[in-house]
Amino acid sequence: MNSTQDGLSPNVDCSWKETMPTCPPLNWGREPCSIRSKRSVDDDDDVTIDAPSDIVAYVEEPIIDPGWKNGWNETAAEDACNSYFSESILFDACSSISNVNASSAISNCIVNIRIAGTDEYMADSFELFKTQCMNEVRTNNSLYSEMSANGTSIAQLITKNDCPFECKYNGVKNGDCVEGFCNCYAGFTGEDCRVNMTAPPVLATEMSNDSLCDTGMRACNYISVFGENFYISNDIKCRIENAEIIDNKITSTGSYIFTTAIMENMEIRCSTKANRRRRKRSTTGTSGINVYLVSVTNNGVEFSDSVPVVMFDSSCNTCTTTDTYVFCQLRSDVCVLNGACYVESSSQCNVSSDTTDSDTFKLRIIGVVISVLLVLIIFILVIKWCGKKKRPVSPMEYYTDEQADIYFNQNSAFGNGESSVPNRKVLPKPVKLNVKPW
C-alpha cells in the first residue's frame, strides 16, 4: 500500500507480541471454579461439579528423576533421536531457520525416551519441532524469498512437505506426502495413514477407574472406550455383551447387542440405553450393578478385544478395580427397601426394620398354631384307627340245641356210638363263630 486509508498505516505487523492485551471473559471473577469434562455443556450424560474457589489450589508436581530403563542410556537415546529427525526432509530446512531450535527438539526427544523407556514418542517430539517451524514460516515472510537447494523457497519446501507424522506409524511409512497431504497406500487410511483397514481396532483393555460408571453421579447412557485404528465407515459399531462378576472377575453371559458408535478422535462412545432397558426388565436383583464387555468393529466382521465396564450406584454399592479384578459390595451403612438404597439412619430404614420384626413375630405365632393343629389332627386319626381295629377273640365252639340234645342223651343210639338218625354216622362238627367286639 502506498498511502493510508481511513487512518490505517500501510505497514502491517501480524507477528505475535507478548505485550498484546488480552480480553478476559465477561463473567471473569464472578463464576465459581467449575470442574467440567471435555465435552460440550449440552451433553447431559456428563458431570459438572462446582467447587468453591477457596478450596482450589495449584500444587506443583515434584520433579522425580526416573533414571534410564529398559537398556536405554544417554548416547543410545541421542543417536536414535538424531537418526529419526534426519530422515525427514524438513529437518534440515527447519534447522536452517534462525528462530527454530533444533537442539532443543532433540533434547526433548531424549527426555521422552528416558521417562518412557521406549522410543515410541519420537514422532511426537518431531511433530513439536515441526509445529515450531511452521509457526515461523507463517509469521516470517522473508522465508518465501530465501531459496532452498532445490530451487524453491524455504517456506514452499516446508509447506508442501508438512504432512502429519510424515505419513508414518511406529516408524513404518504407510503413504507418501504430496503437497502437505498423505497419499495412503492400499489398505491404509486416516490423516496420517496410521489406520490399518485390514486389522480390528485396538482398545485399552486394562481395568481402571475408567471401567466404572457411577449411575448415582451421571446417567451412564454412553460408554467411552479409548484406543486407535478407528476409521469412519457405515459398519462401525459397538458390541455390548452382558456379563457378570464371578470370583471378582468379569465373565460374559453370551448375550449381546449392537449399538451405534460415535467416533471422536481416539475415543468411541457406545450407547447403552437399549441394553440397560433390556437388562432392567429381566433382572431381579436389588444391587443395581450392571456389568458389560464392550468391543468395537470398523467393518462388522473383525472386533477389538473387550473392555470391561461396571455400572453401579454409589449410594448402594462400592466398587474398586485392579488391573484384572473388580470388587463390588453393598455398602455397610445403607439398607435396601423395594430395590432402593437408603442411609441406615433414615426413617425408611427404621420403618423397614420395625416392619421386619413385626412380620417375623407374626410368622412365629402362625407357625406355632399350625404345629398344634397338626398334632391334634394326628392324635384324633390315631384314636379312630385304633378303635376300628379287630380284637383278637378266639373262636367259640358250641353245639346247636339239637346237636347237644343228641350228644348228651345217653339213652340214644348215638350215645352208644350209633346214630339214631338215618344215614348219619357221626355227630356234625361244631359250629365255629367269630364274635365281633362289642
C-alpha positions in Angstrom: 0.0 0.0 0.0 1.4 3.4 -1.0 -1.0 5.5 1.0 -3.0 5.3 4.1 -6.8 4.8 4.0 -9.1 5.8 6.8 -6.2 6.3 9.1 -4.7 2.9 8.5 -1.0 2.5 8.2 0.4 0.8 5.0 2.8 -1.2 7.3 1.0 -4.1 9.0 2.7 -6.2 11.6 1.0 -9.5 12.1 3.5 -11.1 14.4 2.6 -12.1 18.0 3.6 -9.8 20.8 3.7 -10.8 24.4 2.6 -7.2 25.3 -0.6 -7.6 23.4 -3.6 -7.0 25.8 -5.9 -9.9 26.3 -9.7 -9.7 26.9 -11.0 -11.6 29.9 -14.5 -13.2 29.7 -17.4 -11.1 30.7 -18.1 -13.2 33.7 -14.4 -13.2 34.8 -14.2 -13.4 38.6 -17.9 -13.8 39.2 -18.3 -17.5 38.4 -17.1 -20.2 40.9 -14.5 -22.6 39.8 -16.1 -25.3 37.7 -14.5 -28.7 37.1 -16.0 -29.9 33.8 -15.5 -32.8 31.5 -14.1 -32.2 28.0 -17.4 -32.4 26.1 -20.0 -29.8 25.4 -22.3 -28.4 28.0 -25.4 -29.7 26.3 -24.4 -33.3 26.9 -26.5 -34.3 29.9 -24.5 -37.5 30.4 -21.5 -35.7 31.8 -21.0 -34.3 35.2 -20.4 -30.7 36.3 -19.0 -30.3 39.8 -18.8 -26.7 41.2 -16.1 -26.3 43.8 -15.7 -23.2 46.0 -12.7 -21.2 44.9 -11.2 -21.2 48.4 -10.6 -24.9 48.3 -8.9 -25.0 44.8 -5.2 -24.9 45.0 -2.4 -25.4 42.5 0.3 -27.8 43.7 3.4 -28.3 41.6 4.2 -31.9 41.0 7.5 -32.9 42.5 10.3 -33.5 40.0 11.4 -37.1 40.1 14.3 -38.3 38.0 13.1 -41.7 36.8 16.6 -42.7 35.5 17.3 -44.7 32.4 15.4 -48.0 32.0 14.9 -50.8 29.5 18.5 -50.7 28.5 18.5 -47.1 27.3 21.2 -44.6 28.1 22.1 -41.0 27.0 24.1 -42.0 24.0 21.6 -44.5 22.6 18.7 -42.1 23.0 20.6 -39.2 21.3 21.6 -41.5 18.4 18.0 -42.7 18.0 16.6 -39.1 18.0 19.2 -37.7 15.6 18.6 -40.6 13.2 14.8 -40.2 13.3 14.8 -36.4 12.8 17.4 -36.5 10.0 15.2 -38.9 7.9 12.8 -36.1 7.2 13.4 -33.5 4.5 12.0 -30.9 6.9 14.7 -31.3 9.5 17.5 -29.6 7.5 15.1 -27.0 6.1 13.7 -26.1 9.5 17.1 -26.2 11.2 18.3 -23.5 8.8 15.8 -21.0 10.2 17.4 -18.9 12.9 14.4 -18.9 15.3 13.9 -22.7 15.2 15.9 -24.5 17.9 16.7 -28.0 16.6 18.9 -28.8 19.6 16.0 -28.2 22.0 13.8 -30.6 19.9 16.5 -33.3 20.1 16.8 -32.8 23.9 13.1 -33.1 24.3 13.2 -36.3 22.3 15.9 -37.7 24.6 14.0 -36.8 27.8 10.9 -38.6 26.4 12.9 -41.8 25.9 14.3 -41.5 29.4 10.9 -41.1 31.0 9.1 -43.7 28.9 11.9 -46.2 28.5 10.8 -46.5 24.8 11.3 -44.6 21.5 7.6 -44.7 20.6 7.3 -41.0 21.4 10.0 -39.8 19.0 7.3 -39.0 16.4 5.6 -36.7 18.9 8.8 -34.9 19.6 9.4 -34.3 15.9 5.8 -33.1 15.5 6.5 -30.5 18.2 9.6 -29.4 16.3 7.6 -29.1 13.1 5.0 -27.0 14.8 7.7 -24.5 15.9 9.0 -24.5 12.4 5.6 -23.9 10.7 4.8 -21.1 13.1 7.9 -19.4 12.0 7.1 -19.9 8.3 3.6 -18.4 8.8 5.0 -15.3 10.5 8.3 -14.7 8.7 7.5 -13.5 5.1 11.2 -13.4 4.3 11.3 -17.2 4.1 9.3 -17.1 0.9 12.2 -15.2 -0.8 15.0 -17.3 0.6 15.7 -20.1 -1.8 16.5 -23.7 -0.8 18.9 -26.0 -2.5 16.3 -27.5 -4.9 15.4 -24.1 -6.3 12.2 -23.4 -4.3 11.8 -21.1 -1.4 12.4 -22.5 2.1 8.7 -21.7 3.0 7.4 -23.6 0.0 9.7 -26.5 0.6 8.5 -26.8 4.2 4.8 -26.2 3.5 4.4 -28.9 0.8 6.3 -31.4 2.9 4.4 -30.7 6.1 2.4 -33.9 6.5 1.2 -35.3 9.8 3.7 -37.7 11.3 5.5 -37.9 7.9 2.7 -40.4 6.9 4.3 -43.0 9.2 3.1 -45.1 12.1 5.5 -46.8 14.5 8.3 -45.8 12.2 6.7 -47.5 9.2 5.8 -45.4 6.1 2.2 -46.1 5.1 1.9 -43.3 2.5 3.6 -40.5 0.6 3.4 -36.8 1.4 2.0 -34.9 -1.5 1.6 -31.1 -1.2 1.0 -31.3 2.5 -1.4 -34.3 2.4 -0.7 -38.0 3.0 -1.5 -40.2 0.0 -2.0 -43.5 1.8 -1.0 -46.9 0.4 -3.7 -49.6 -0.2 -5.2 -50.9 2.9 -4.4 -47.8 5.0 -6.4 -44.6 5.7 -6.5 -41.7 8.1 -4.9 -38.3 8.1 -1.5 -39.7 8.7 -2.2 -43.2 7.2 -1.9 -44.9 10.5 -5.2 -46.8 10.3 -4.8 -50.3 9.0 -8.2 -51.1 7.4 -7.4 -54.9 7.5 -6.9 -55.0 11.2 -9.5 -54.6 14.1 -9.5 -51.5 16.4 -7.1 -51.6 19.3 -8.6 -50.7 22.7 -7.0 -50.0 26.1 -8.5 -53.0 27.9 -6.9 -52.8 31.3 -9.2 -52.4 34.3 -9.1 -48.9 35.8 -11.3 -46.3 37.3 -12.4 -45.5 33.7 -14.0 -49.0 33.8 -16.5 -47.8 36.4 -19.6 -45.7 35.8 -21.5 -44.4 38.8 -25.2 -44.1 37.9 -25.6 -42.0 41.1 -23.4 -39.3 39.6 -24.3 -39.4 35.9 -26.8 -41.1 33.5 -24.3 -43.6 32.1 -26.2 -43.6 28.8 -22.9 -43.9 27.0 -19.7 -45.9 27.5 -16.5 -44.3 26.3 -13.6 -46.6 25.2 -10.3 -45.4 24.1 -7.8 -46.7 21.6 -6.7 -46.4 18.0 -7.1 -47.9 14.5 -10.6 -46.4 14.1 -11.9 -45.1 10.8 -15.3 -43.8 9.7 -17.4 -46.3 7.9 -21.0 -47.4 7.7 -20.2 -50.6 9.6 -18.5 -49.0 12.6 -20.4 -50.1 15.7 -20.2 -51.3 19.3 -20.9 -54.8 20.6 -22.1 -54.7 24.2 -22.0 -58.1 25.9 -23.9 -58.8 29.1 -21.6 -60.1 31.8 -21.4 -60.9 35.5 -18.9 -60.8 38.2 -17.7 -64.3 39.2 -14.8 -64.6 41.8 -14.1 -60.9 41.2 -13.6 -61.5 37.5 -15.9 -60.3 34.7 -17.3 -63.1 32.6 -19.5 -62.9 29.6 -23.0 -64.5 29.8 -23.0 -65.0 26.0 -25.8 -62.5 25.1 -25.0 -59.2 23.4 -26.4 -56.4 21.2 -25.0 -54.0 18.7 -25.3 -50.2 19.3 -24.2 -47.1 17.4 -20.6 -45.9 17.8 -19.7 -42.2 17.8 -16.1 -41.6 16.9 -14.2 -38.7 18.5 -10.5 -38.9 17.6 -9.2 -41.7 19.8 -12.5 -42.2 21.6 -15.5 -44.3 20.8 -18.8 -43.6 22.5 -21.2 -46.5 22.7 -24.9 -46.1 23.6 -26.1 -48.3 26.4 -29.7 -47.2 26.6 -31.3 -50.2 24.7 -29.2 -52.8 26.6 -29.9 -51.2 30.0 -33.7 -51.2 29.3 -33.5 -54.9 28.4 -31.5 -55.8 31.5 -33.9 -53.8 33.7 -36.8 -55.9 32.6 -35.0 -59.2 33.2 -33.1 -58.6 36.4 -34.4 -59.4 39.8 -31.5 -58.1 41.9 -31.6 -55.0 44.0 -27.9 -54.2 43.9 -28.2 -52.1 40.8 -24.9 -53.4 39.3 -24.8 -53.9 35.6 -21.7 -55.4 34.0 -20.7 -55.3 30.3 -17.9 -56.2 28.0 -17.5 -53.6 25.2 -15.8 -54.2 21.8 -15.7 -52.1 18.6 -15.6 -53.1 14.9 -14.9 -51.0 11.8 -16.3 -53.4 9.3 -18.8 -55.5 11.2 -16.6 -58.6 11.0 -13.4 -58.1 13.0 -13.8 -56.9 16.6 -11.4 -55.4 19.1 -10.6 -57.0 22.4 -13.3 -56.4 25.0 -13.2 -53.6 27.5 -14.9 -54.3 30.9 -17.4 -51.7 32.2 -19.2 -51.8 35.5 -22.2 -49.6 36.2 -23.1 -49.2 39.8 -24.9 -46.8 42.1 -22.5 -45.4 44.7 -25.5 -44.7 47.0 -25.9 -48.5 47.3 -22.5 -50.1 46.4 -18.8 -49.6 46.4 -16.7 -50.8 43.5 -12.9 -50.8 43.1 -10.7 -52.2 40.4 -7.2 -53.5 39.9 -5.6 -54.4 36.6 -7.6 -57.6 36.2 -10.1 -57.7 39.1 -13.2 -55.8 40.2 -14.6 -55.7 43.7 -18.2 -54.6 44.3 -20.2 -54.9 47.6 -23.2 -53.4 49.2 -22.4 -50.5 51.5 -22.5 -51.3 55.2 -24.2 -48.0 56.1 -27.3 -48.5 53.9 -30.5 -50.6 53.8 -32.3 -51.9 50.8 -36.1 -51.3 50.6 -38.1 -52.2 47.5 -34.9 -52.2 45.3 -33.8 -48.7 46.6 -31.0 -47.9 49.0 -31.3 -45.6 52.0 -28.9 -44.4 54.6 -29.1 -46.6 57.7 -30.1 -43.7 59.9 -33.0 -42.6 57.6 -36.7 -43.1 58.5 -37.1 -45.6 55.7 -34.6 -48.0 57.2 -36.2 -47.7 60.7 -39.7 -48.4 59.2 -38.2 -51.3 57.3 -36.6 -52.7 60.5 -39.8 -52.4 62.6 -41.9 -54.0 59.8 -39.4 -56.8 59.5 -39.5 -57.5 63.3 -43.3 -57.4 63.4 -43.6 -59.7 60.4 -41.1 -62.2 62.0 -43.2 -62.3 65.2 -46.4 -62.9 63.3 -44.8 -65.7 61.3 -43.7 -67.4 64.5 -47.2 -67.3 66.0 -48.7 -68.7 62.9 -46.1 -71.5 62.9 -46.9 -72.4 66.5 -50.7 -72.5 65.8 -50.2 -74.7 62.7 -48.0 -77.1 64.6 -50.6 -77.5 67.4 -53.3 -78.2 64.9 -51.3 -80.8 63.1 -50.6 -82.6 66.4 -54.3 -82.7 67.3 -55.3 -84.0 63.9 -52.7 -86.7 64.1 -53.9 -87.7 67.6 -57.5 -87.9 66.5 -56.7 -90.0 63.5 -54.7 -92.5 65.6 -57.6 -92.9 68.1 -60.0 -93.6 65.2 -57.7 -96.1 63.7 -57.2 -98.0 66.9 -61.0 -98.1 67.6 -61.7 -99.7 64.2 -59.1 -102.5 64.7 -60.5 -106.0 65.4 -60.0 -107.6 68.9 -58.2 -111.0 68.9 -61.1 -113.2 70.1 -60.7 -117.0 69.8 -63.4 -118.8 68.0 -66.1 -120.2 70.4 -67.1 -123.7 69.7 -70.6 -124.8 70.7 -73.3 -127.1 69.5 -76.7 -126.3 68.4 -79.5 -127.3 70.7 -80.4 -130.2 68.5 -76.8 -131.4 68.4 -76.3 -131.0 72.2 -79.5 -132.9 72.9 -78.4 -135.8 70.7 -74.9 -135.8 72.2 -75.9 -135.6 75.8 -78.8 -138.1 75.5 -77.1 -141.3 76.8 -80.1 -143.5 76.0 -79.9 -142.7 72.3 -78.3 -144.9 69.9 -75.9 -142.0 69.2 -74.7 -142.0 72.7 -73.6 -145.6 72.3 -71.8 -144.7 69.2 -74.6 -145.4 66.9 -76.7 -142.8 65.2 -80.4 -142.8 65.6 -80.7 -140.6 62.6 -80.8 -142.5 59.3 -77.7 -142.2 57.2 -75.8 -140.3 59.9 -72.8 -142.0 61.3 -71.1 -139.2 63.3 -72.1 -136.1 65.0 -71.7 -133.0 62.8 -68.7 -130.8 63.6 -69.2 -127.9 66.0 -70.1 -124.6 64.5 -67.3 -122.0 64.7 -68.3 -118.4 65.1 -66.2 -115.3 65.1 -67.7 -113.0 67.7 -67.2 -109.4 66.8 -66.2 -107.0 69.6 -69.0 -105.1 71.2 
